[in-house]
Amino acid sequence: MKFPKFKTLAAGLLLALVFSPNPLFACAACYGASDSPIAKGMNWGIFSLLGVVAVVLGSIATFFVFIGKRSAAANPPEADPAQTPDSTQTK
């Protein structure tokens, strides 16, 4: 422990170096160059995700339509007794 002030100074300089602000530069898509390859890739990514969402929602809607049709076919509505002739009535 010959140099306690030196260790403190070195640790302080190291922390200052680690936490010093660096300049940040926006990518071409964020900066506004819409004709760059990265912007085209981002657009394709957005369209791909929209396609996945559309397929999933369409599949869910199709499933519920299928279940509704199957339920309607399995349980046909009963006929109204007032509209059907009754065999017990005499003419």
Phi and psi restraints in degrees (range 20) as a CNS / XPLOR table:
assign (resid 1 and name C) (resid 2 and name N)
       (resid 2 and name CA) (resid 2 and name C) 1.0 -79.6 20.0 2
assign (resid 2 and name N) (resid 2 and name CA)
       (resid 2 and name C) (resid 3 and name N) 1.0 -32.1 20.0 2
assign (resid 2 and name C) (resid 3 and name N)
       (resid 3 and name CA) (resid 3 and name C) 1.0 -126.0 20.0 2
assign (resid 3 and name N) (resid 3 and name CA)
       (resid 3 and name C) (resid 4 and name N) 1.0 71.0 20.0 2
assign (resid 3 and name C) (resid 4 and name N)
       (resid 4 and name CA) (resid 4 and name C) 1.0 -68.6 20.0 2
assign (resid 4 and name N) (resid 4 and name CA)
       (resid 4 and name C) (resid 5 and name N) 1.0 -32.3 20.0 2
assign (resid 4 and name C) (resid 5 and name N)
       (resid 5 and name CA) (resid 5 and name C) 1.0 -71.9 20.0 2
assign (resid 5 and name N) (resid 5 and name CA)
       (resid 5 and name C) (resid 6 and name N) 1.0 -32.6 20.0 2
assign (resid 5 and name C) (resid 6 and name N)
       (resid 6 and name CA) (resid 6 and name C) 1.0 -66.6 20.0 2
assign (resid 6 and name N) (resid 6 and name CA)
       (resid 6 and name C) (resid 7 and name N) 1.0 -40.2 20.0 2
assign (resid 6 and name C) (resid 7 and name N)
       (resid 7 and name CA) (resid 7 and name C) 1.0 -64.7 20.0 2
assign (resid 7 and name N) (resid 7 and name CA)
       (resid 7 and name C) (resid 8 and name N) 1.0 -41.0 20.0 2
assign (resid 7 and name C) (resid 8 and name N)
       (resid 8 and name CA) (resid 8 and name C) 1.0 -65.7 20.0 2
assign (resid 8 and name N) (resid 8 and name CA)
       (resid 8 and name C) (resid 9 and name N) 1.0 -42.9 20.0 2
assign (resid 8 and name C) (resid 9 and name N)
       (resid 9 and name CA) (resid 9 and name C) 1.0 -65.1 20.0 2
assign (resid 9 and name N) (resid 9 and name CA)
       (resid 9 and name C) (resid 10 and name N) 1.0 -42.5 20.0 2
assign (resid 9 and name C) (resid 10 and name N)
       (resid 10 and name CA) (resid 10 and name C) 1.0 -64.3 20.0 2
assign (resid 10 and name N) (resid 10 and name CA)
       (resid 10 and name C) (resid 11 and name N) 1.0 -41.4 20.0 2
assign (resid 10 and name C) (resid 11 and name N)
       (resid 11 and name CA) (resid 11 and name C) 1.0 -65.3 20.0 2
assign (resid 11 and name N) (resid 11 and name CA)
       (resid 11 and name C) (resid 12 and name N) 1.0 -40.5 20.0 2
assign (resid 11 and name C) (resid 12 and name N)
       (resid 12 and name CA) (resid 12 and name C) 1.0 -63.9 20.0 2
assign (resid 12 and name N) (resid 12 and name CA)
       (resid 12 and name C) (resid 13 and name N) 1.0 -43.2 20.0 2
assign (resid 12 and name C) (resid 13 and name N)
       (resid 13 and name CA) (resid 13 and name C) 1.0 -65.1 20.0 2
assign (resid 13 and name N) (resid 13 and name CA)
       (resid 13 and name C) (resid 14 and name N) 1.0 -38.6 20.0 2
assign (resid 13 and name C) (resid 14 and name N)
       (resid 14 and name CA) (resid 14 and name C) 1.0 -64.4 20.0 2
assign (resid 14 and name N) (resid 14 and name CA)
       (resid 14 and name C) (resid 15 and name N) 1.0 -44.2 20.0 2
assign (resid 14 and name C) (resid 15 and name N)
       (resid 15 and name CA) (resid 15 and name C) 1.0 -63.4 20.0 2
assign (resid 15 and name N) (resid 15 and name CA)
       (resid 15 and name C) (resid 16 and name N) 1.0 -40.2 20.0 2
assign (resid 15 and name C) (resid 16 and name N)
       (resid 16 and name CA) (resid 16 and name C) 1.0 -63.9 20.0 2
assign (resid 16 and name N) (resid 16 and name CA)
       (resid 16 and name C) (resid 17 and name N) 1.0 -38.7 20.0 2
assign (resid 16 and name C) (resid 17 and name N)
       (resid 17 and name CA) (resid 17 and name C) 1.0 -67.7 20.0 2
assign (resid 17 and name N) (resid 17 and name CA)
       (resid 17 and name C) (resid 18 and name N) 1.0 -41.5 20.0 2
assign (resid 17 and name C) (resid 18 and name N)
       (resid 18 and name CA) (resid 18 and name C) 1.0 -66.9 20.0 2
assign (resid 18 and name N) (resid 18 and name CA)
       (resid 18 and name C) (resid 19 and name N) 1.0 -41.8 20.0 2
assign (resid 18 and name C) (resid 19 and name N)
       (resid 19 and name CA) (resid 19 and name C) 1.0 -97.1 20.0 2
assign (resid 19 and name N) (resid 19 and name CA)
       (resid 19 and name C) (resid 20 and name N) 1.0 13.2 20.0 2
assign (resid 19 and name C) (resid 20 and name N)
       (resid 20 and name CA) (resid 20 and name C) 1.0 -73.3 20.0 2
assign (resid 20 and name N) (resid 20 and name CA)
       (resid 20 and name C) (resid 21 and name N) 1.0 140.7 20.0 2
assign (resid 20 and name C) (resid 21 and name N)
       (resid 21 and name CA) (resid 21 and name C) 1.0 -72.6 20.0 2
assign (resid 21 and name N) (resid 21 and name CA)
       (resid 21 and name C) (resid 22 and name N) 1.0 138.1 20.0 2
assign (resid 21 and name C) (resid 22 and name N)
       (resid 22 and name CA) (resid 22 and name C) 1.0 -110.7 20.0 2
assign (resid 22 and name N) (resid 22 and name CA)
       (resid 22 and name C) (resid 23 and name N) 1.0 149.0 20.0 2
assign (resid 22 and name C) (resid 23 and name N)
       (resid 23 and name CA) (resid 23 and name C) 1.0 -69.1 20.0 2
assign (resid 23 and name N) (resid 23 and name CA)
       (resid 23 and name C) (resid 24 and name N) 1.0 137.0 20.0 2
assign (resid 23 and name C) (resid 24 and name N)
       (resid 24 and name CA) (resid 24 and name C) 1.0 -109.2 20.0 2
assign (resid 24 and name N) (resid 24 and name CA)
       (resid 24 and name C) (resid 25 and name N) 1.0 136.6 20.0 2
assign (resid 24 and name C) (resid 25 and name N)
       (resid 25 and name CA) (resid 25 and name C) 1.0 -117.6 20.0 2
assign (resid 25 and name N) (resid 25 and name CA)
       (resid 25 and name C) (resid 26 and name N) 1.0 134.6 20.0 2
assign (resid 25 and name C) (resid 26 and name N)
       (resid 26 and name CA) (resid 26 and name C) 1.0 -74.0 20.0 2
assign (resid 26 and name N) (resid 26 and name CA)
       (resid 26 and name C) (resid 27 and name N) 1.0 151.6 20.0 2
assign (resid 26 and name C) (resid 27 and name N)
       (resid 27 and name CA) (resid 27 and name C) 1.0 -74.7 20.0 2
assign (resid 27 and name N) (resid 27 and name CA)
       (resid 27 and name C) (resid 28 and name N) 1.0 172.5 20.0 2
assign (resid 27 and name C) (resid 28 and name N)
       (resid 28 and name CA) (resid 28 and name C) 1.0 -63.3 20.0 2
assign (resid 28 and name N) (resid 28 and name CA)
       (resid 28 and name C) (resid 29 and name N) 1.0 -34.9 20.0 2
assign (resid 28 and name C) (resid 29 and name N)
       (resid 29 and name CA) (resid 29 and name C) 1.0 -69.5 20.0 2
assign (resid 29 and name N) (resid 29 and name CA)
       (resid 29 and name C) (resid 30 and name N) 1.0 -39.6 20.0 2
assign (resid 29 and name C) (resid 30 and name N)
       (resid 30 and name CA) (resid 30 and name C) 1.0 -75.2 20.0 2
assign (resid 30 and name N) (resid 30 and name CA)
       (resid 30 and name C) (resid 31 and name N) 1.0 -30.5 20.0 2
assign (resid 30 and name C) (resid 31 and name N)
       (resid 31 and name CA) (resid 31 and name C) 1.0 -77.1 20.0 2
assign (resid 31 and name N) (resid 31 and name CA)
       (resid 31 and name C) (resid 32 and name N) 1.0 -22.0 20.0 2
assign (resid 31 and name C) (resid 32 and name N)
       (resid 32 and name CA) (resid 32 and name C) 1.0 119.5 20.0 2
assign (resid 32 and name N) (resid 32 and name CA)
       (resid 32 and name C) (resid 33 and name N) 1.0 5.6 20.0 2
assign (resid 32 and name C) (resid 33 and name N)
       (resid 33 and name CA) (resid 33 and name C) 1.0 -84.0 20.0 2
assign (resid 33 and name N) (resid 33 and name CA)
       (resid 33 and name C) (resid 34 and name N) 1.0 90.2 20.0 2
assign (resid 33 and name C) (resid 34 and name N)
       (resid 34 and name CA) (resid 34 and name C) 1.0 -76.7 20.0 2
assign (resid 34 and name N) (resid 34 and name CA)
       (resid 34 and name C) (resid 35 and name N) 1.0 -7.3 20.0 2
assign (resid 34 and name C) (resid 35 and name N)
       (resid 35 and name CA) (resid 35 and name C) 1.0 -99.8 20.0 2
assign (resid 35 and name N) (resid 35 and name CA)
       (resid 35 and name C) (resid 36 and name N) 1.0 7.2 20.0 2
assign (resid 35 and name C) (resid 36 and name N)
       (resid 36 and name CA) (resid 36 and name C) 1.0 -79.0 20.0 2
assign (resid 36 and name N) (resid 36 and name CA)
       (resid 36 and name C) (resid 37 and name N) 1.0 157.0 20.0 2
assign (resid 36 and name C) (resid 37 and name N)
       (resid 37 and name CA) (resid 37 and name C) 1.0 -62.3 20.0 2
assign (resid 37 and name N) (resid 37 and name CA)
       (resid 37 and name C) (resid 38 and name N) 1.0 -32.8 20.0 2
assign (resid 37 and name C) (resid 38 and name N)
       (resid 38 and name CA) (resid 38 and name C) 1.0 -68.6 20.0 2
assign (resid 38 and name N) (resid 38 and name CA)
       (resid 38 and name C) (resid 39 and name N) 1.0 -34.6 20.0 2
assign (resid 38 and name C) (resid 39 and name N)
       (resid 39 and name CA) (resid 39 and name C) 1.0 -68.9 20.0 2
assign (resid 39 and name N) (resid 39 and name CA)
       (resid 39 and name C) (resid 40 and name N) 1.0 -39.1 20.0 2
assign (resid 39 and name C) (resid 40 and name N)
       (resid 40 and name CA) (resid 40 and name C) 1.0 -65.7 20.0 2
assign (resid 40 and name N) (resid 40 and name CA)
       (resid 40 and name C) (resid 41 and name N) 1.0 -39.7 20.0 2
assign (resid 40 and name C) (resid 41 and name N)
       (resid 41 and name CA) (resid 41 and name C) 1.0 -64.3 20.0 2
assign (resid 41 and name N) (resid 41 and name CA)
       (resid 41 and name C) (resid 42 and name N) 1.0 -38.6 20.0 2
assign (resid 41 and name C) (resid 42 and name N)
       (resid 42 and name CA) (resid 42 and name C) 1.0 -65.9 20.0 2
assign (resid 42 and name N) (resid 42 and name CA)
       (resid 42 and name C) (resid 43 and name N) 1.0 -40.7 20.0 2
assign (resid 42 and name C) (resid 43 and name N)
       (resid 43 and name CA) (resid 43 and name C) 1.0 -63.1 20.0 2
assign (resid 43 and name N) (resid 43 and name CA)
       (resid 43 and name C) (resid 44 and name N) 1.0 -42.3 20.0 2
assign (resid 43 and name C) (resid 44 and name N)
       (resid 44 and name CA) (resid 44 and name C) 1.0 -64.4 20.0 2
assign (resid 44 and name N) (resid 44 and name CA)
       (resid 44 and name C) (resid 45 and name N) 1.0 -36.3 20.0 2
assign (resid 44 and name C) (resid 45 and name N)
       (resid 45 and name CA) (resid 45 and name C) 1.0 -63.9 20.0 2
assign (resid 45 and name N) (resid 45 and name CA)
       (resid 45 and name C) (resid 46 and name N) 1.0 -42.0 20.0 2
assign (resid 45 and name C) (resid 46 and name N)
       (resid 46 and name CA) (resid 46 and name C) 1.0 -63.9 20.0 2
assign (resid 46 and name N) (resid 46 and name CA)
       (resid 46 and name C) (resid 47 and name N) 1.0 -45.1 20.0 2
assign (resid 46 and name C) (resid 47 and name N)
       (resid 47 and name CA) (resid 47 and name C) 1.0 -64.9 20.0 2
assign (resid 47 and name N) (resid 47 and name CA)
       (resid 47 and name C) (resid 48 and name N) 1.0 -37.0 20.0 2
assign (resid 47 and name C) (resid 48 and name N)
       (resid 48 and name CA) (resid 48 and name C) 1.0 -64.4 20.0 2
assign (resid 48 and name N) (resid 48 and name CA)
       (resid 48 and name C) (resid 49 and name N) 1.0 -44.0 20.0 2
assign (resid 48 and name C) (resid 49 and name N)
       (resid 49 and name CA) (resid 49 and name C) 1.0 -66.4 20.0 2
assign (resid 49 and name N) (resid 49 and name CA)
       (resid 49 and name C) (resid 50 and name N) 1.0 -37.6 20.0 2
assign (resid 49 and name C) (resid 50 and name N)
       (resid 50 and name CA) (resid 50 and name C) 1.0 -63.4 20.0 2
assign (resid 50 and name N) (resid 50 and name CA)
       (resid 50 and name C) (resid 51 and name N) 1.0 -38.3 20.0 2
assign (resid 50 and name C) (resid 51 and name N)
       (resid 51 and name CA) (resid 51 and name C) 1.0 -63.9 20.0 2
assign (resid 51 and name N) (resid 51 and name CA)
       (resid 51 and name C) (resid 52 and name N) 1.0 -41.7 20.0 2
assign (resid 51 and name C) (resid 52 and name N)
       (resid 52 and name CA) (resid 52 and name C) 1.0 -63.6 20.0 2
assign (resid 52 and name N) (resid 52 and name CA)
       (resid 52 and name C) (resid 53 and name N) 1.0 -44.0 20.0 2
assign (resid 52 and name C) (resid 53 and name N)
       (resid 53 and name CA) (resid 53 and name C) 1.0 -62.3 20.0 2
assign (resid 53 and name N) (resid 53 and name CA)
       (resid 53 and name C) (resid 54 and name N) 1.0 -43.0 20.0 2
assign (resid 53 and name C) (resid 54 and name N)
       (resid 54 and name CA) (resid 54 and name C) 1.0 -63.4 20.0 2
assign (resid 54 and name N) (resid 54 and name CA)
       (resid 54 and name C) (resid 55 and name N) 1.0 -41.8 20.0 2
assign (resid 54 and name C) (resid 55 and name N)
       (resid 55 and name CA) (resid 55 and name C) 1.0 -64.9 20.0 2
assign (resid 55 and name N) (resid 55 and name CA)
       (resid 55 and name C) (resid 56 and name N) 1.0 -43.3 20.0 2
assign (resid 55 and name C) (resid 56 and name N)
       (resid 56 and name CA) (resid 56 and name C) 1.0 -65.0 20.0 2
assign (resid 56 and name N) (resid 56 and name CA)
       (resid 56 and name C) (resid 57 and name N) 1.0 -47.0 20.0 2
assign (resid 56 and name C) (resid 57 and name N)
       (resid 57 and name CA) (resid 57 and name C) 1.0 -66.1 20.0 2
assign (resid 57 and name N) (resid 57 and name CA)
       (resid 57 and name C) (resid 58 and name N) 1.0 -37.0 20.0 2
assign (resid 57 and name C) (resid 58 and name N)
       (resid 58 and name CA) (resid 58 and name C) 1.0 -64.7 20.0 2
assign (resid 58 and name N) (resid 58 and name CA)
       (resid 58 and name C) (resid 59 and name N) 1.0 -38.4 20.0 2
assign (resid 58 and name C) (resid 59 and name N)
       (resid 59 and name CA) (resid 59 and name C) 1.0 -65.6 20.0 2
assign (resid 59 and name N) (resid 59 and name CA)
       (resid 59 and name C) (resid 60 and name N) 1.0 -41.1 20.0 2
assign (resid 59 and name C) (resid 60 and name N)
       (resid 60 and name CA) (resid 60 and name C) 1.0 -65.4 20.0 2
assign (resid 60 and name N) (resid 60 and name CA)
       (resid 60 and name C) (resid 61 and name N) 1.0 -43.4 20.0 2
assign (resid 60 and name C) (resid 61 and name N)
       (resid 61 and name CA) (resid 61 and name C) 1.0 -63.5 20.0 2
assign (resid 61 and name N) (resid 61 and name CA)
       (resid 61 and name C) (resid 62 and name N) 1.0 -42.4 20.0 2
assign (resid 61 and name C) (resid 62 and name N)
       (resid 62 and name CA) (resid 62 and name C) 1.0 -63.0 20.0 2
assign (resid 62 and name N) (resid 62 and name CA)
       (resid 62 and name C) (resid 63 and name N) 1.0 -39.8 20.0 2
assign (resid 62 and name C) (resid 63 and name N)
       (resid 63 and name CA) (resid 63 and name C) 1.0 -61.2 20.0 2
assign (resid 63 and name N) (resid 63 and name CA)
       (resid 63 and name C) (resid 64 and name N) 1.0 -44.5 20.0 2
assign (resid 63 and name C) (resid 64 and name N)
       (resid 64 and name CA) (resid 64 and name C) 1.0 -69.9 20.0 2
assign (resid 64 and name N) (resid 64 and name CA)
       (resid 64 and name C) (resid 65 and name N) 1.0 -33.1 20.0 2
assign (resid 64 and name C) (resid 65 and name N)
       (resid 65 and name CA) (resid 65 and name C) 1.0 -65.9 20.0 2
assign (resid 65 and name N) (resid 65 and name CA)
       (resid 65 and name C) (resid 66 and name N) 1.0 -43.0 20.0 2
assign (resid 65 and name C) (resid 66 and name N)
       (resid 66 and name CA) (resid 66 and name C) 1.0 -60.3 20.0 2
assign (resid 66 and name N) (resid 66 and name CA)
       (resid 66 and name C) (resid 67 and name N) 1.0 -46.1 20.0 2
assign (resid 66 and name C) (resid 67 and name N)
       (resid 67 and name CA) (resid 67 and name C) 1.0 -63.9 20.0 2
assign (resid 67 and name N) (resid 67 and name CA)
       (resid 67 and name C) (resid 68 and name N) 1.0 -40.5 20.0 2
assign (resid 67 and name C) (resid 68 and name N)
       (resid 68 and name CA) (resid 68 and name C) 1.0 -63.7 20.0 2
assign (resid 68 and name N) (resid 68 and name CA)
       (resid 68 and name C) (resid 69 and name N) 1.0 -43.3 20.0 2
assign (resid 68 and name C) (resid 69 and name N)
       (resid 69 and name CA) (resid 69 and name C) 1.0 -66.4 20.0 2
assign (resid 69 and name N) (resid 69 and name CA)
       (resid 69 and name C) (resid 70 and name N) 1.0 -39.8 20.0 2
assign (resid 69 and name C) (resid 70 and name N)
       (resid 70 and name CA) (resid 70 and name C) 1.0 -67.4 20.0 2
assign (resid 70 and name N) (resid 70 and name CA)
       (resid 70 and name C) (resid 71 and name N) 1.0 -38.5 20.0 2
assign (resid 70 and name C) (resid 71 and name N)
       (resid 71 and name CA) (resid 71 and name C) 1.0 -66.8 20.0 2
assign (resid 71 and name N) (resid 71 and name CA)
       (resid 71 and name C) (resid 72 and name N) 1.0 -39.6 20.0 2
assign (resid 71 and name C) (resid 72 and name N)
       (resid 72 and name CA) (resid 72 and name C) 1.0 -67.1 20.0 2
assign (resid 72 and name N) (resid 72 and name CA)
       (resid 72 and name C) (resid 73 and name N) 1.0 -35.5 20.0 2
assign (resid 72 and name C) (resid 73 and name N)
       (resid 73 and name CA) (resid 73 and name C) 1.0 -73.3 20.0 2
assign (resid 73 and name N) (resid 73 and name CA)
       (resid 73 and name C) (resid 74 and name N) 1.0 -32.9 20.0 2
assign (resid 73 and name C) (resid 74 and name N)
       (resid 74 and name CA) (resid 74 and name C) 1.0 -76.4 20.0 2
assign (resid 74 and name N) (resid 74 and name CA)
       (resid 74 and name C) (resid 75 and name N) 1.0 -29.9 20.0 2
assign (resid 74 and name C) (resid 75 and name N)
       (resid 75 and name CA) (resid 75 and name C) 1.0 -123.1 20.0 2
assign (resid 75 and name N) (resid 75 and name CA)
       (resid 75 and name C) (resid 76 and name N) 1.0 79.4 20.0 2
assign (resid 75 and name C) (resid 76 and name N)
       (resid 76 and name CA) (resid 76 and name C) 1.0 -67.3 20.0 2
assign (resid 76 and name N) (resid 76 and name CA)
       (resid 76 and name C) (resid 77 and name N) 1.0 146.4 20.0 2
assign (resid 76 and name C) (resid 77 and name N)
       (resid 77 and name CA) (resid 77 and name C) 1.0 -66.2 20.0 2
assign (resid 77 and name N) (resid 77 and name CA)
       (resid 77 and name C) (resid 78 and name N) 1.0 142.4 20.0 2
assign (resid 77 and name C) (resid 78 and name N)
       (resid 78 and name CA) (resid 78 and name C) 1.0 -74.7 20.0 2
assign (resid 78 and name N) (resid 78 and name CA)
       (resid 78 and name C) (resid 79 and name N) 1.0 147.4 20.0 2
assign (resid 78 and name C) (resid 79 and name N)
       (resid 79 and name CA) (resid 79 and name C) 1.0 -73.0 20.0 2
assign (resid 79 and name N) (resid 79 and name CA)
       (resid 79 and name C) (resid 80 and name N) 1.0 149.7 20.0 2
assign (resid 79 and name C) (resid 80 and name N)
       (resid 80 and name CA) (resid 80 and name C) 1.0 -74.9 20.0 2
assign (resid 80 and name N) (resid 80 and name CA)
       (resid 80 and name C) (resid 81 and name N) 1.0 123.3 20.0 2
assign (resid 80 and name C) (resid 81 and name N)
       (resid 81 and name CA) (resid 81 and name C) 1.0 -65.1 20.0 2
assign (resid 81 and name N) (resid 81 and name CA)
       (resid 81 and name C) (resid 82 and name N) 1.0 -22.3 20.0 2
assign (resid 81 and name C) (resid 82 and name N)
       (resid 82 and name CA) (resid 82 and name C) 1.0 -72.2 20.0 2
assign (resid 82 and name N) (resid 82 and name CA)
       (resid 82 and name C) (resid 83 and name N) 1.0 -24.0 20.0 2
assign (resid 82 and name C) (resid 83 and name N)
       (resid 83 and name CA) (resid 83 and name C) 1.0 -94.5 20.0 2
assign (resid 83 and name N) (resid 83 and name CA)
       (resid 83 and name C) (resid 84 and name N) 1.0 -18.0 20.0 2
assign (resid 83 and name C) (resid 84 and name N)
       (resid 84 and name CA) (resid 84 and name C) 1.0 -98.2 20.0 2
assign (resid 84 and name N) (resid 84 and name CA)
       (resid 84 and name C) (resid 85 and name N) 1.0 141.7 20.0 2
assign (resid 84 and name C) (resid 85 and name N)
       (resid 85 and name CA) (resid 85 and name C) 1.0 -70.1 20.0 2
assign (resid 85 and name N) (resid 85 and name CA)
       (resid 85 and name C) (resid 86 and name N) 1.0 138.6 20.0 2
assign (resid 85 and name C) (resid 86 and name N)
       (resid 86 and name CA) (resid 86 and name C) 1.0 -96.3 20.0 2
assign (resid 86 and name N) (resid 86 and name CA)
       (resid 86 and name C) (resid 87 and name N) 1.0 132.9 20.0 2
assign (resid 86 and name C) (resid 87 and name N)
       (resid 87 and name CA) (resid 87 and name C) 1.0 -73.7 20.0 2
assign (resid 87 and name N) (resid 87 and name CA)
       (resid 87 and name C) (resid 88 and name N) 1.0 -15.7 20.0 2
assign (resid 87 and name C) (resid 88 and name N)
       (resid 88 and name CA) (resid 88 and name C) 1.0 -83.3 20.0 2
assign (resid 88 and name N) (resid 88 and name CA)
       (resid 88 and name C) (resid 89 and name N) 1.0 -15.5 20.0 2
assign (resid 88 and name C) (resid 89 and name N)
       (resid 89 and name CA) (resid 89 and name C) 1.0 -77.2 20.0 2
assign (resid 89 and name N) (resid 89 and name CA)
       (resid 89 and name C) (resid 90 and name N) 1.0 141.5 20.0 2
assign (resid 89 and name C) (resid 90 and name N)
       (resid 90 and name CA) (resid 90 and name C) 1.0 -101.3 20.0 2
assign (resid 90 and name N) (resid 90 and name CA)
       (resid 90 and name C) (resid 91 and name N) 1.0 151.2 20.0 2
